[in-house]
Amino acid sequence: MFTLSNGVTVTFNDPRRFGVMDLFGAGLASHRSLAALGPEPLAASFDAVEISRALAGKRSVLKVALLDQRVIAGLGNIYASEALHLAGLSPLRRSSTIATAAGRPTPRAVRLAAAIKTVLRRAIARKESPYGAGRFRVYEREGEPCPTPGCRGTIRRISQAGRSTFYCPVCQR
């Protein structure tokens, strides 16, 4: 816990031990931990062009690539699954398939960029909702019916890069 000079308390709570805290003065943009980060997904400049450039030619599966902080900064496991579902893209799809050979966006990239922004904005808007209280479309909903209207699929759970991925094999292609 850090108490600032204006009386505000900042608490660093990291029960899963994924986080890192670093203090430094000037030069934020050139800090070694931040210099390699991918684009900020809620920035106005984040779009299908940016995500296509980052994924063009990548051989890894899409969900694993999205967890790479050099591709998109701050996108974690839960929201990667949620964005892929909203975009109708399989987490097993090869990353390079959302861009043309020249690295230009396909309609899949347009859907994915929009879905990432949507799920992150929704998460921020409902910050007061308790974990698991209907917050997620697919995350931790293994065995439940897919929430996509007209889809008769059932949510599945698989493991990718040591993380749980939840998706609908029917509507996510």
PyMOL commands that set and color helices and strands:
alter all, ss='L'
color gray80, all
select helices_A, chain A and resi 28-30+32-35+48-55+62-67+77-87+95-98+107-125
alter helices_A, ss='H'
color red, helices_A
select strands_A, chain A and resi 2-3+9-10+156-160+163-167
alter strands_A, ss='S'
color yellow, strands_A
deselect
rebuild
show_as cartoon
